[in-house]
Every structure is written in C-alpha cells, then in structure tokens.
C-alpha cells in the first residue's frame, strides 16, 4: 500500500493500464497541459509517447466518435473532459453509438471506451460548470457509470473501467482530488457494481456516492455522539447498482436515507428509494428520505450558494428526525474555510 492523493491514484491507474496493454490510449483537452487535468495525466506523454497520450482540439462530438471507432477496432481509449458540462456536445455519439453497439450487433461486437468526466463546485463555477448529471448517464441502457470516492477506489475502479468491454462514464468529483489515502500498488482492480459499506450501524441506512459519502462520514461523528449508528454505503457504481448490499442493510435498519450530488427530480437517490419501496416496504419503520440538490440551476454568487448544497449538518438533522430525536444545535461560527471550497489547498477551478 502506498499513500497518495486521489489525483495521483487516477494517474497511477492510467500509467498501469498503459503499461499493461499497448492498445490503451489517453487523450483529451489538457491531457498534456502543464497542469495535466488536476495532475491526473502528468508524466504520461513523456513515458508513453504522443501517439498514445495526446492533447486534442475542442471538438467533443468528433473526439467521442474517434474514441468509439478506436474501441470498435480493438483499442481501449480513455477520453478526458475537465468538466462534465463540456461533454454534453457528444451525447449522440455516446447514447446512439457507444451504448448501443454491443446490443445492435447481437453481442458480436464491442465498443470499450472510458470517458472521465470531472464534476464539482466552488469559486463561482455557476450553472454551466457545476452540474452532476450522473442520473442522465445511469438511465442509458448499455452504459456503465462509475463514481469513486477514495483514492484506492479511484485506481481500482478506473482500471476495471478501462479493461471492461462496455463503454464507461467515470465521474470524478474535483473536491476529492487532493484527498489522501492508502492505495494498493500494481494492477489493483475493484469489481464494478460492488458497493462499499464504509461505516456500520443498526439504526439507519445512508446511501450515496463521492462527496456525499464524505459528508455522511462527517455527520456520522455527530450521530455517534447522540447514540445513532448508521450503515453508510458508498455506491461506487451508480449503474449498475449493487442492490443486494443496499437491501440487506435496509432489512437490518428499517430506515433509508439516499444522498445525491445531482438535482432531486429523476435522481439516482430517487431510484434507490423507489427500488427499496418495492422490495423492502414491509421492513420500513419510517418513510425513506432523499437529500439532493434543489431543482434549480446552480447559482454563481457565493451568497446564493451558501445554503444551496446539502452538507453533513443537514444529514445529521434528517437522521435525528428519522430516529425521533431532537437535532443538534448548529454553531455556524467562523468556518475554517469558505463554504465554496473544500480546504485551504484548493486554489482554483482548474
């Protein structure tokens, strides 16, 4: 095990994949830039050469078509977008091309392509640079959607994504890029659709991914102080979802809180609640609840974003309400960092 950041773990996965298979390629806007997409691609072009690691013009739809063609011809391309929002210009290639290819040809052909999309917020990113549309992608049959939270999961799931024969959307929350954790060396892979229970308890089931898992773990400290113990499940994959892990927990706790970094309506959290109601209705002690983003575009102003994003305080208060206990008194005080950045290390949107 080696200590590294989330960004370093992504780079380590790319380096490992490029070393294992000469058919792996990595390209995207900023891949060879000095900042190397938050440092996730630094040093790769020097090691593997410009024929396998390269920058590209701004033409998202064409680049996705090239990736689809490479996948059909036996390559394993990794395409990178510094913001999920930039990728919206390539929906036709993704939905009507990559996601359908295996099915349309009766399983005789495949189109492996991994598309890294960075999401997140802060520094006045506003409505067109702060979206997490994971539920869009999860709705598309034939498409895998992965969203790791920890450095170890980032490496293990990215390697599994690259060597999967299906097209994969790999979502990275940029507030996690500087998170440090222990990461296995070498060809470390984590099976897709395997949720991870990161905390255990018998009172409540909390399910989410990426930053909402981080917020849930923060809330868990306060909940323990009040005698509330929760199963916290990190989805890691939002399509397909590891339903057995979720349902087993709900049957144990009888309470479900689903968290989402996307808008509430049509969210992955809503799908989890719907499925739980269908399969575990008789096990529910209280109605399930969902914490997600408001159904309005993300504001730019720091004054408007202050209470826009749900955080650990809201998770704690909601959990207390589900348990029939009074919520804690929140001391706003003077936060150690502004609300729109994750820490002092965060110096800008790119």
BANUVO-67225 format. One line per 3 residues: for each residue x, y, z of N, C-alpha, C. Coordinates in steps of 0.001 Angstrom, whole numbers. Example, Ala and Ser with C-alpha at 12.3 -4.5 7.8 and 13.67 -1.06 7.14 Angstrom:
<rs>
13190/-5690/7800/12300/-4500/7800/13200/-3300/7800 | 12850/-2250/7080/13670/-1060/7140/12900/30/7870
</rs>
This chain:
<rs>
841/-1191/0/0/0/0/883/1250/0 | 475/2250/-765/1222/3494/-870/286/4663/-595 | 757/5646/176/-25/6851/420/10/7737/-822
-1136/8111/-1314/-1195/9029/-2447/-2529/9743/-2470 | -2590/10825/-3236/-3843/11547/-3374/-4748/10843/-4391 | -5993/11265/-4413/-6969/10756/-5382/-6464/11004/-6810
-5956/12229/-7060/-5445/12547/-8398/-4268/11656/-8761 | -3384/11419/-7806/-2240/10543/-8056/-2691/9110/-8307 | -3763/8688/-7635/-4286/7339/-7836/-4856/7177/-9238
-5525/8219/-9734/-6028/8190/-11111/-4861/8089/-12085 | -3811/8896/-11848/-2634/8847/-12711/-1964/7477/-12644 | -1898/6898/-11447/-1287/5582/-11284/-2071/4522/-12051
-3395/4638/-12039/-4223/3692/-12796/-3963/3824/-14291 | -3892/5063/-14772/-3614/5271/-16199/-2239/4734/-16572 | -1246/5012/-15733/105/4522/-16000/127/2995/-16033
-581/2380/-15097/-627/923/-15041/-1297/345/-16278 | -2439/926/-16667/-3167/421/-17833/-2360/585/-19113 | -1715/1744/-19255/-895/1977/-20444/286/1020/-20507
792/611/-19343/1915/-335/-19297/1468/-1753/-19600 | 272/-2106/-19155/-231/-3474/-19327/-570/-3780/-20782 | -1217/-2817/-21441/-1781/-3085/-22764/-1453/-1932/-23697
-742/-2205/-24774/-366/-1161/-25722/-1557/-619/-26497 | -2719/-1261/-26372/-3938/-779/-27028/-4632/321/-26222 | -4180/562/-24991/-4755/1629/-24171/-4189/2959/-24639
-5080/3962/-24790/-4684/5307/-25186/-5379/6301/-24257 | -4797/7481/-24109/-5391/8513/-23266/-5308/9849/-23991 | -6454/10503/-24174/-6444/11789/-24855/-7573/12670/-24327
-7418/13977/-24552/-8429/14920/-24113/-7843/16317/-24024 | -8702/17301/-23891/-8260/18687/-23813/-7543/18932/-22483 | -6244/19188/-22558/-5472/19456/-21348/-4684/18273/-20832
-4724/17152/-21525/-4015/15953/-21059/-2509/16199/-20957 | -1943/16932/-21922/-511/17217/-21897/-201/18637/-21436 | -1204/19347/-20962/-1023/20690/-20417/-162/20616/-19152
589/21683/-18817/1393/21644/-17585/606/21292/-16328 | -669/21696/-16263/-1479/21339/-15093/-2034/19918/-15191 | -2032/19353/-16381/-2324/17931/-16607/-3625/17461/-15964
-4687/18253/-16122/-6015/17904/-15588/-5908/17527/-14106 | -5653/18534/-13293/-5504/18363/-11840/-4337/17433/-11486 | -3393/17271/-12408/-2250/16399/-12163/-2491/14942/-12474
-3659/14604/-12989/-4004/13188/-13198/-3334/12574/-14416 | -2780/13411/-15307/-2132/12856/-16502/-663/13288/-16615 | -125/13876/-15563/1251/14371/-15643/2240/13223/-15820
3208/13450/-16695/4272/12476/-16941/3923/11346/-17882 | 2671/11247/-18300/2274/10103/-19131/2782/10219/-20558 | 2725/11423/-21129/3186/11565/-22509/4696/11349/-22595
5419/11755/-21559/6860/11542/-21548/7203/10048/-21505 | 6382/9278/-20813/6664/7851/-20658/6162/7016/-21836 | 4984/7371/-22363/4354/6508/-23362/4299/7117/-24767
4680/8367/-24883/4788/8971/-26197/3505/9622/-26690 | 3628/10547/-27654/2471/11319/-28138/1507/10532/-29008 | 1865/9325/-29421/915/8515/-30193/-119/7839/-29311
180/7741/-28010/-754/7092/-27088/-1333/8046/-26057 | -649/9152/-25802/-1120/10163/-24849/-1003/11519/-25536 | -2141/12180/-25769/-2067/13404/-26559/-3225/14351/-26255
-2956/15629/-26524/-3967/16676/-26411/-4795/16697/-27691 | -5923/17400/-27633/-6840/17394/-28778/-7456/18781/-28962 | -7986/19054/-30137/-8744/20301/-30345/-10078/20244/-29599
-10725/21387/-29495/-12032/21436/-28825/-13100/21016/-29826 | -13407/19734/-29850/-14431/19200/-30746/-14971/17924/-30120 | -15798/18085/-29090/-16191/16969/-28239/-16906/15853/-28988
-17814/16196/-29885/-18573/15171/-30585/-17659/14347/-31500 | -16759/15032/-32209/-15834/14330/-33093/-14888/13436/-32303 | -14407/13941/-31167/-13463/13168/-30359/-14103/11914/-29796
-15380/12009/-29430/-16071/10826/-28925/-16279/9816/-30043 | -16572/10306/-31238/-16688/9408/-32386/-15381/8695/-32685 | -14272/9422/-32546/-12959/8803/-32745/-12736/7716/-31696
-13111/8024/-30435/-12965/7031/-29371/-13814/5802/-29614 | -15029/6011/-30099/-15910/4890/-30424/-15282/4031/-31523 | -14744/4685/-32553/-14094/3935/-33623/-12875/3173/-33132
-12091/3784/-32251/-10929/3100/-31690/-11354/1862/-30906 | -12421/2005/-30108/-12912/869/-29332/-13387/-270/-30220 | -14105/68/-31284/-14594/-948/-32215/-13426/-1698/-32864
-12312/-972/-33085/-11151/-1570/-33753/-10188/-2266/-32794 | -10586/-2402/-31527/-9778/-3184/-30604/-8927/-2393/-29629 | -8957/-1062/-29729/-8220/-246/-28769/-9056/-38/-27513
-8430/499/-26469/-9129/823/-25223/-8848/2287/-24886 | -9555/3195/-25543/-9287/4613/-25340/-9853/5136/-24021 | -9117/6072/-23423/-9592/6819/-22254/-9665/8280/-22670
-10871/8820/-22723/-11069/10211/-23110/-11373/11032/-21863 | -10782/12226/-21771/-10883/13022/-20549/-11506/14378/-20847 | -12466/14776/-20003/-13045/16117/-20059/-12895/16763/-18690
-12341/17990/-18663/-12113/18657/-17385/-13409/19034/-16686 | -14488/19097/-17416/-15801/19329/-16815/-16810/18420/-17514 | -17719/17881/-16746/-18797/17078/-17335/-19576/17903/-18354
-19762/19182/-18047/-20578/20047/-18891/-20060/20101/-20331 | -18734/20015/-20512/-18164/20079/-21857/-18590/18878/-22707 | -18852/17776/-22047/-19143/16539/-22761/-20560/16506/-23337
-21405/17444/-22941/-22796/17411/-23388/-22919/17550/-24902 | -21882/18070/-25550/-21909/18185/-27010/-21757/16839/-27712 | -21481/15791/-26959/-21204/14483/-27567/-22253/13433/-27219
-23439/13867/-26834/-24460/12913/-26399/-24864/11925/-27497 | -24913/12369/-28732/-25341/11451/-29797/-24353/10299/-29956 | -23062/10605/-29956/-22051/9551/-30083/-22127/8573/-28922
-22414/9095/-27725/-22482/8237/-26543/-23744/7383/-26526 | -24902/8037/-26673/-26183/7357/-26472/-26562/6492/-27664 | -26449/7046/-28868/-26862/6299/-30060/-25731/5491/-30684
-24510/5698/-30205/-23378/4960/-30723/-22822/3972/-29721 | -21982/4463/-28820/-21245/3588/-27910/-22142/2678/-27079 | -23201/3235/-26494/-24042/2451/-25590/-24846/1373/-26304
-25068/1517/-27612/-25930/601/-28358/-25149/-452/-29149 | -23848/-252/-29334/-23091/-1033/-30313/-23160/-2539/-30053 | -22882/-2939/-28813/-22863/-4364/-28461/-24226/-4997/-28718
-25292/-4303/-28346/-26651/-4831/-28492/-27062/-4910/-29961 | -26778/-3858/-30725/-27251/-3810/-32110/-26627/-4899/-32980 | -25442/-5357/-32591/-24778/-6387/-33374/-24838/-7748/-32688
-25868/-7929/-31871/-26142/-9230/-31285/-25021/-9760/-30415 | -24269/-8867/-29797/-23203/-9286/-28898/-21919/-9689/-29595 | -21867/-9551/-30917/-20663/-9975/-31650/-19606/-8883/-31705
-19985/-7657/-31376/-19038/-6548/-31408/-19062/-5808/-30077 | -17997/-5085/-29795/-17906/-4340/-28540/-17281/-2975/-28816 | -17522/-2053/-27916/-17007/-693/-28075/-16504/-180/-26732
-15405/-731/-26235/-14887/-266/-24947/-14299/1142/-25058 | -14800/2055/-24273/-14252/3395/-24166/-14547/3901/-22756 | -13565/4476/-22112/-13737/5045/-20783/-13683/6561/-20911
-14705/7223/-20396/-14808/8675/-20512/-14767/9282/-19115 | -13664/9931/-18789/-13514/10585/-17488/-14176/11956/-17524 | -15115/12181/-16600/-15816/13459/-16512/-15649/14015/-15096
-15162/15241/-14998/-14932/15873/-13703/-16129/16738/-13343 | -16634/16567/-12116/-17755/17361/-11617/-17291/18101/-10360 | -18154/18956/-9842/-17798/19666/-8621/-18322/21085/-8631
-17872/21841/-7652/-18444/23163/-7474/-17385/24100/-6882 | -17807/25341/-6626/-16947/26290/-5952/-16333/27331/-6864 | -15875/28422/-6263/-15213/29503/-6972/-16108/30084/-8068
-17400/30160/-7798/-18296/30794/-8747/-18433/30076/-10063 | -18356/28741/-10048/-18457/27973/-11286/-19803/28168/-11974 | -20858/28343/-11177/-22141/28702/-11754/-22886/27562/-12429
-23983/27900/-13122/-24913/26876/-13615/-24380/25986/-14731 | -23397/26436/-15491/-22923/25637/-16628/-21617/24903/-16358 | -21110/24973/-15125/-19865/24287/-14802/-19933/23547/-13478
-21124/23358/-12932/-21247/22740/-11610/-22207/21562/-11599 | -22561/21056/-12762/-23596/20026/-12837/-23032/18619/-12618 | -23814/17799/-11934/-23531/16365/-11928/-24741/15659/-12509
-24614/15228/-13744/-25732/14605/-14455/-25606/13084/-14463 | -25161/12529/-13346/-24944/11081/-13290/-26207/10295/-13566 | -27362/10828/-13162/-28608/10099/-13400/-28949/10051/-14888
-28555/11059/-15660/-28711/11007/-17120/-28033/9763/-17672 | -26771/9636/-17327/-25978/8531/-17866/-26462/7183/-17324 | -26863/7157/-16063/-27342/5911/-15464/-28628/5435/-16138
-29357/6342/-16766/-30619/5997/-17427/-30400/5293/-18766 | -29193/5316/-19300/-28927/4799/-20645/-28558/3321/-20591 | -29384/2430/-21152/-29015/1009/-21199/-27733/812/-22008
-26886/-77/-21526/-25642/-373/-22220/-24468/461/-21768 | -24703/1365/-20804/-23651/2260/-20333/-23390/2015/-18851 | -22120/1893/-18488/-21718/1761/-17090/-21346/3142/-16562
-21744/3435/-15324/-21435/4723/-14704/-20783/4473/-13355 | -19552/4948/-13207/-18753/4719/-12007/-18452/6059/-11349 | -18489/6101/-10009/-18235/7348/-9279/-17508/7043/-7973
-16177/6907/-8005/-15425/6547/-6801/-15250/7711/-5836 | -15071/7371/-4564/-14910/8371/-3507/-13481/8441/-2986 | -12815/7314/-2802/-11497/7269/-2184/-10394/7082/-3232
-9147/7406/-2879/-8044/7164/-3817/-7935/5703/-4245 | -8073/4775/-3298/-7976/3352/-3638/-9072/2947/-4619 | -10278/3463/-4396/-11378/3146/-5302/-11177/3807/-6663
-10609/5014/-6668/-10353/5691/-7940/-9435/4860/-8813 | -8367/4325/-8227/-7452/3495/-9012/-8108/2174/-9402 | -8688/1478/-8428/-9241/159/-8687/-10387/164/-9668
-11235/1180/-9595/-12386/1243/-10494/-12000/1779/-11869 | -10997/2654/-11928/-10573/3130/-13242/-9929/2004/-14036 | -9114/1190/-13385/-8528/46/-14085/-9609/-929/-14551
-10594/-1193/-13707/-11688/-2078/-14109/-12477/-1480/-15269 | -12639/-168/-15255/-13375/502/-16325/-12637/395/-17655 | -11334/643/-17625/-10547/623/-18860/-10564/-755/-19512
-10533/-1798/-18682/-10466/-3153/-19227/-11827/-3837/-19308 | -12894/-3072/-19066/-14241/-3584/-19303/-14565/-3433/-20781 | -15331/-4342/-21338/-15659/-4303/-22762/-16847/-3405/-23081
-17406/-2751/-22063/-18524/-1831/-22259/-18043/-384/-22153 | -18785/556/-22726/-18453/1966/-22515/-18735/2361/-21064 | -17835/3148/-20488/-17925/3522/-19076/-17800/5030/-18924
-18720/5617/-18164/-18594/7003/-17718/-17962/6971/-16333 | -16810/7617/-16191/-16062/7610/-14939/-16102/9024/-14358 | -16890/9194/-13290/-17138/10522/-12722/-16208/10782/-11540
-15488/11920/-11606/-14590/12332/-10533/-15070/13667/-9959 | -15283/13721/-8655/-15605/14989/-8007/-14301/15709/-7696 | -14133/16904/-8222/-12842/17575/-8135/-12459/17941/-6708
-13428/18001/-5786/-13085/18279/-4393/-12381/17083/-3743 | -12388/15954/-4415/-11735/14763/-3868/-10300/14595/-4358 | -9885/15359/-5342/-8599/15114/-5988/-7406/15207/-5036
-7518/15992/-3983/-6407/16113/-3035/-6601/15260/-1787 | -7639/14461/-1756/-7835/13538/-644/-6726/12477/-649 | -6181/12182/521/-5069/11240/636/-5556/9922/1234
-5048/8823/712/-5406/7510/1239/-4392/6465/821 | -4542/5283/1375/-3658/4170/1025/-4191/3478/-225 | -3291/3256/-1162/-3664/2676/-2454/-2772/1471/-2743
-3359/335/-3088/-2535/-837/-3444/-1687/-564/-4679 | -501/-1129/-4694/380/-988/-5842/-21/-1978/-6947 | 459/-1716/-8144/280/-2665/-9246/-1115/-2663/-9842
-1467/-3770/-10440/-2737/-3925/-11156/-3854/-4240/-10165 | -4278/-3218/-9453/-5326/-3353/-8432/-6673/-2982/-9046 | -7592/-3938/-9108/-8910/-3681/-9704/-10022/-3978/-8695
-11042/-3156/-8741/-12229/-3334/-7904/-13401/-3665/-8820 | -14138/-4723/-8551/-15271/-5074/-9419/-16288/-3940/-9502 | -16760/-3677/-10696/-17832/-2699/-10885/-19128/-3265/-10296
-19971/-2378/-9779/-21231/-2769/-9123/-20979/-3482/-7812 | -19958/-3021/-7085/-19709/-3562/-5745/-19640/-2393/-4770 | -20758/-2120/-4094/-20803/-1032/-3122/-19923/-1362/-1925
-19514/-318/-1215/-18636/-490/-70/-19295/95/1176 | -19488/-717/2203/-20043/-232/3462/-18898/363/4279 | -18858/1704/4365/-17721/2396/4976/-17931/2669/6465
-19145/2461/6961/-19433/2539/8398/-20611/1626/8670 | -20665/1076/9873/-21713/110/10190/-22506/521/11427 | -23802/266/11343/-24685/548/12466/-26050/-45/12216
-26852/-175/13247/-28142/-836/13113/-29339/82/13083 | -29127/1417/13146/-30256/2337/13257/-30748/2876/11927 | -29857/3044/10971/-30190/3791/9768/-29259/3380/8627
-29810/3341/7414/-29011/3097/6213/-28875/4401/5440 | -27632/4831/5213/-27351/6027/4422/-26588/5589/3173 | -27123/5943/1998/-26536/5517/727/-26196/6745/-112
-24984/6788/-664/-24616/7900/-1525/-23339/7606/-2275 | -22787/8638/-2908/-21506/8477/-3600/-20695/9770/-3527 | -19453/9687/-3866/-18472/10775/-3919/-18576/11720/-2715
-18779/13024/-2954/-18725/13990/-1847/-19803/13772/-801 | -20937/13201/-1189/-21993/12980/-197/-21618/11873/776 | -20768/10955/359/-20239/9958/1293/-19325/10636/2305
-18508/11569/1830/-17644/12331/2735/-18488/13097/3747 | -19550/13747/3280/-20434/14481/4187/-21128/13528/5166 | -21500/12351/4695/-22153/11374/5581/-21205/10913/6675
-19940/10722/6342/-18966/10312/7351/-18727/11418/8366 | -18775/12673/7929/-18686/13785/8867/-19900/13796/9792 | -21073/13595/9213/-22293/13555/10024/-22257/12401/11004
-21639/11316/10610/-21597/10122/11449/-20931/10388/12797 | -19957/11275/12833/-19304/11620/14089/-20290/12257/15063 | -21115/13175/14542/-22134/13800/15391/-23219/12807/15791
-23580/11925/14861/-24621/10940/15167/-24165/9988/16262 | -22916/9580/16240/-22402/8707/17298/-22517/9373/18658 | -22247/10674/18697/-22330/11408/19967/-23753/11429/20507
-24733/11247/19607/-26144/11232/20024/-26695/9817/20119 | -25832/8827/19990/-26271/7447/20126/-26965/6881/18914 | -26699/7437/17744/-27281/6947/16491/-26163/6334/15648
-26387/5106/15202/-25344/4385/14462/-25908/3938/13110 | -25210/4320/12051/-25725/4115/10698/-24808/3226/9873 | -25416/2434/8990/-24701/1845/7869/-24523/2947/6832
-23302/3246/6441/-23052/4212/5376/-22495/3437/4185 | -23238/3457/3095/-22888/2680/1912/-22440/3605/796 | -21210/3408/348/-20661/4131/-793/-20986/3318/-2048
-21820/3864/-2906/-22265/3133/-4091/-21098/2719/-4984 | -20140/3616/-5178/-19002/3428/-6085/-19413/3281/-7545 | -20510/2587/-7805/-21052/2439/-9155/-22533/2809/-9114
-22953/3763/-9972/-24360/4159/-9989/-25126/3488/-11126 | -24432/2761/-11978/-25080/1910/-12980/-24053/922/-13510 | -24211/-348/-13174/-25263/-921/-12324/-25014/-647/-10841
-26090/-767/-10064/-26043/-555/-8619/-25988/-1902/-7906 | -25251/-1940/-6839/-25158/-3146/-6008/-26386/-3203/-5089 | -27489/-3708/-5636/-28744/-3736/-4872/-28704/-4662/-3660
-28108/-5828/-3732/-28110/-6709/-2552/-27511/-6058/-1307 | -26427/-5307/-1461/-25819/-4653/-303/-26778/-3645/316 | -27470/-2884/-530/-28404/-1873/-26/-29593/-2532/656
-30184/-3527/5/-31384/-4151/549/-31087/-4903/1854 | -29948/-5534/1943/-29574/-6225/3179/-29487/-5240/4335 | -28927/-4077/4082/-28810/-3061/5118/-30174/-2526/5538
-31039/-2261/4554/-32372/-1732/4882/-33159/-2731/5725 | -33064/-4003/5399/-33765/-5019/6176/-33252/-5061/7625 | -31987/-4674/7804/-31407/-4638/9145/-31839/-3396/9920
-31824/-2221/9255/-32056/-962/9973/-33499/-477/9923 | -34204/-754/8836/-35585/-292/8701/-35713/1176/8352 | -34598/1843/8082/-34629/3274/7744/-33645/3529/6605
-34062/4381/5649/-33221/4653/4472/-33139/6143/4203 | -31914/6620/4061/-31646/7976/3590/-30749/7865/2362 | -31202/8386/1230/-30444/8340/-13/-29901/9732/-327
-28615/9810/-625/-27943/11081/-875/-27540/11179/-2340 | -27534/12412/-2866/-27214/12589/-4277/-26552/13947/-4495 | -25564/13995/-5393/-24930/15258/-5753/-25587/15905/-6967
-26632/15277/-7497/-27382/15834/-8605/-28707/16400/-8137 | -29472/16974/-9054/-30791/17513/-8727/-31725/16396/-8274 | -32677/16734/-7402/-33507/15726/-6745/-34393/14954/-7725
-35082/15673/-8608/-36033/15013/-9504/-35295/14145/-10527 | -35691/12877/-10605/-35055/11949/-11528/-33674/11507/-11098 | -33358/11645/-9829/-32011/11373/-9335/-31766/9893/-9081
-30487/9540/-8934/-30116/8191/-8527/-30688/7905/-7140 | -30680/8907/-6267/-31265/8741/-4931/-32743/8383/-5019 | -33456/8998/-5940/-34871/8679/-6113/-35074/7258/-6591
-34196/6780/-7468/-34274/5397/-7945/-34028/4423/-6798 | -33105/4751/-5923/-32815/3883/-4783/-34030/3795/-3862 | -34676/4925/-3622/-35864/4922/-2772/-36991/4124/-3421
-37177/4293/-4739/-38232/3563/-5442/-38003/2059/-5353 | -36787/1635/-5594/-36479/195/-5554/-36629/-350/-4135 | -36195/422/-3150/-36328/-6/-1755/-37794/-129/-1356
-38616/806/-1836/-40050/739/-1516/-40698/-492/-2138 | -40221/-891/-3309/-40771/-2065/-3975/-40374/-3360/-3278 | -39132/-3404/-2785/-38606/-4668/-2275/-38557/-4765/-754
-38552/-3618/-72/-38378/-3644/1391/-39441/-2831/2116 | -40591/-2633/1493/-41611/-1780/2097/-42000/-2284/3493 | -42139/-3585/3623/-42553/-4148/4911/-41507/-4033/5997
-40261/-3748/5617/-39181/-3608/6589/-39000/-2178/7065 | -39690/-1225/6422/-39501/190/6734/-40214/590/8019 | -39472/1199/8926/-40050/1714/10176/-40561/3147/10019
-39938/3883/9102/-40364/5248/8784/-40231/5427/7277 | -40895/6430/6698/-40747/6651/5261/-39293/6966/4906 | -38811/6466/3775/-37448/6803/3342/-37355/8274/2972
-36157/8804/2995/-35979/10216/2656/-34812/10383/1699 | -34830/11505/989/-33808/11796/-18/-33222/13181/237 | -31903/13277/166/-31223/14570/246/-30447/14751/-1046
-30812/15759/-1806/-30176/16005/-3095/-30174/17507/-3354 | -29726/17873/-4525/-29652/19282/-4898/-31036/19820/-5237 | -31258/21120/-5059/-32537/21717/-5464/-32737/21611/-6974
-33992/21628/-7389/-34313/21525/-8814/-34250/22887/-9507 | -33153/23570/-9327/-32909/24852/-9998/-31449/24885/-10430 | -31095/25676/-11436/-29689/25777/-11826/-28822/26262/-10669
-27582/25854/-10668/-26657/26240/-9602/-26321/27724/-9717 | -26469/28498/-8654/-26113/29913/-8719/-24599/30119/-8757 | -24187/31303/-9169/-22772/31664/-9214/-22334/32382/-7944
-23186/33235/-7433/-22859/34071/-6276/-22568/33244/-5023 | -21510/33619/-4292/-21192/32933/-3033/-22314/33115/-2021 | -22999/34258/-2071/-24101/34493/-1147/-25252/33518/-1404
-25490/33199/-2666/-26585/32299/-3016/-26208/30829/-2854 | -24926/30507/-2983/-24524/29106/-2842/-24328/28691/-1390 | -24356/29636/-466/-24064/29322/933/-24956/28221/1483
-26240/28278/1194/-27170/27265/1704/-27732/26392/578 | -27079/26402/-570/-27598/25675/-1725/-27263/24188/-1662 | -26048/23881/-1253/-25581/22493/-1269/-25850/21807/69
-26495/20631/71/-26693/19898/1322/-25363/19424/1881 | -25247/19463/3213/-23984/19069/3837/-24237/18158/5029 | -23181/17919/5826/-23295/16991/6949/-24265/17475/8010
-24447/18797/8136/-25413/19309/9107/-26835/18852/8742 | -27152/18934/7463/-28496/18518/7029/-28672/17012/7176 | -27630/16250/6885/-27706/14797/7057/-27961/14448/8519
-27238/15120/9406/-27405/14862/10841/-28816/15197/11296 | -29313/16362/10897/-30654/16775/11304/-31722/15826/10768 | -31555/15376/9526/-32521/14459/8926/-32496/13107/9628
-31301/12631/9946/-31182/11354/10652/-31845/11425/12021 | -31655/12533/12713/-32293/12693/14028/-33810/12674/13903 | -34333/13351/12881/-35784/13358/12666/-36298/11950/12382
-35555/11172/11612/-35975/9808/11306/-35948/8915/12542 | -35076/9248/13471/-34967/8475/14708/-35853/9018/15815 | -36572/10120/15529/-37450/10712/16538/-36689/11405/17656
-35498/11921/17338/-34685/12612/18327/-34499/14068/17929 | -34348/14957/18910/-34092/16359/18564/-32737/16505/17874 | -32672/17370/16894/-31420/17579/16183/-30456/18427/16974
-29189/18389/16621/-28188/19174/17337/-28300/20654/17015 | -27824/21483/17900/-27751/22921/17656/-26481/23188/16861 | -26634/23766/15688/-25500/24005/14812/-24910/25373/15097
-23639/25398/15436/-22921/26646/15657/-22218/27020/14370 | -22803/27984/13645/-22217/28377/12369/-20807/28938/12570 | -20664/29820/13586/-19349/30344/13932/-18629/30934/12725
-17329/30829/12753/-16489/31265/11635/-15848/30038/11016 | -16330/29603/9866/-15783/28391/9265/-14297/28543/8967 | -13567/27434/9064/-12126/27465/8820/-11807/27751/7362
-12720/27408/6474/-12550/27699/5054/-13879/28213/4507 | -13861/28992/3425/-15119/29417/2807/-15969/28219/2419 | -17277/28414/2368/-18171/27289/2108/-18036/26745/689
-17468/27527/-234/-17421/27080/-1621/-16072/26497/-2020 | -15234/26148/-1058/-14001/25407/-1334/-13860/24313/-282 | -13207/23203/-612/-13117/22080/326/-12016/22218/1362
-11048/23135/1133/-9949/23274/2081/-8981/24341/1616 | -7997/24653/2457/-7029/25689/2126/-6203/25331/894 | -6056/24031/623/-5249/23593/-523/-5886/23928/-1860
-7208/24205/-1871/-7936/24404/-3121/-7683/25817/-3630 | -7010/25957/-4756/-6573/27263/-5238/-7296/27732/-6486 | -8213/27001/-7024/-8913/27477/-8205/-9664/26375/-8927
-10530/26767/-9854/-11412/25795/-10504/-10697/24795/-11392 | -9534/25131/-11948/-8857/24207/-12841/-7447/23879/-12346
</rs>
